[in-house]
Amino acid sequence: MKPTRGFHSRGTRDPRLPPGQYDVGRDWPVLTAEATPTLSTATWTFSIGGLVEQPMKWTWDEIRALPDSTYAGDIHCVTTWSKLGVSFRGVSVDTVLAAARPLASASHVLATSHTGYTTNLPLADVTAGKAWVVWEFEGEPLAREHGGPARLLVPHLYFWKSAKWVSGLQVMDHDEPGFWEQNGYHDRGDPWLEERYQGD
Amino acid sequence: MGTMTAATLGWKSAIRVTEGRTVPPPGKWQSARVVQIRRETATTKTFRLELAAPADYLAGQHYVLRLTAPDGYTASRSYSVASAPDGSNEIELTVERLPEGEVSSFLHDEVVVGDDLEVRGPIGGWFVWRGDEPALLLGGGSGVVPLMAMLRLAHRMGRADLAHLIVSTRSPEDLYYAAELTQLQAEILYTRRTPEGWLRPAGRLTTADLPASIGEETTAFVCGSSGFSDAATETLLSAGVGNERIRVERFGPTR
């Protein structure tokens, strides 16, 4: 591509930044399409259904009693900010899927939120230590505007895949576009391949 | 899919999962020539761009703008289209200059008419108004930009009755599109300082600022900072507008 007249890069670039991303520093922008819900942990649940041997549902206390797991690393939003060196704590999606036992035909999941938000992911992107249901950020309870009490975390993909206010996973044998994916965004969303929009 | 994606815990939001894609994929990166630059406020300019490959767009959609350095480094940011769709090959992007803004400060300080920039779009199928239903538009600060495209579209269609815009801004010096907002009968709320003789005292949006009656078929579009978006959403909820009728676009503190 042709250089923009007068534009120069600002020194060295952090190798943790995927192409087209910048380091947002201490900020953590909130980008949601709807009113921020207030969800009580007294009635909160997380479910796994669809193509599984054993449909499962956990309450807040039950999911927090599962073996916990942390993620330390970076997150990348499609709106071009990245947040480097952050930590989350929750449960690995491997742990909850192991309880539900996906059928051999399973290839994708549709993550759902208590608000009705959805996002689609290949099963391979939420297994083998790549995805979590998290309730802590930097040792503190996850704030409501960032998806609290709990959100999905799939940090190797653009952050709209990390559904806020997550309510469950529907295991499927095909891919089906979720909310942003129906509104022009990519079905997979790998930041290192810049899979931002449909057709990328 | 209906039951499985339904909201639970009694929370019913505007998020609707429809069948299939709602908008075509955005086009490829294309060249855009700057044909006009207008100052809106001390820190804000509108850039009118002539597109090499224009595409139909919806009021509320945005474009990504990309700058490329000689060493191949790129910086991109998303900007809402401020102009109403008019079938022409030009769009307007209104850009606030942020102090540490790598892209916005370059656009403000370096770009002149005749320069070529790179853009990609239009993007977004959610925060859009198609001009076929009543819309209540609540914009805070720079959040007025996509709502301006909607208001301009309503007037262009001769349906000013469909779109009602309320703009919240700190002071008269911070107001974008000042003359046009008055002409298009938008409501302006000043939160810190009003012009002299202004009837409404400075203060944040309250239910008293909303129209006396908001029809069941009205969709509310809220755009602004996270703080404004939360406050405006709460105001709408307390005025009886249901979650399922509120669409939000938040401008995070992106640089």
Interface residues (C-beta under 8 A of the other chain):
Chain A: M1 K2 P3 T4 R5 G6 F7 H8 S9 R10 R13 P19 G20 Y22 V24 D27 P29 V30 L31 T32 A33 E34 A35 T36 P37 L39 S40 T43 W44 T45 G49 T79 T80 W81 L110 T112 S113 H114 T115 G116 Y117 T118 E145 S167 Q170 E176 P177 G178 F179 W180 E181 Q182 N183 G184 Y197 Q198 G199
Chain B: M1 M4 T5 A6 A7 T8 L9 W11 K12 S13 A14 I15 R16 V17 T18 G20 R21 T22 V23 P24 P25 P26 W29 R66 L67 T68 A69 P70 D71 Y73 T74 A75 S76 R77 S78 E102 F106 E110 V111 D115 D116 L117 E118 I123 G124 G125 W126 F127 S226 D230 T233 L237 N243 I246 R247 V248 E249 R250 G252 P253 T254 R255
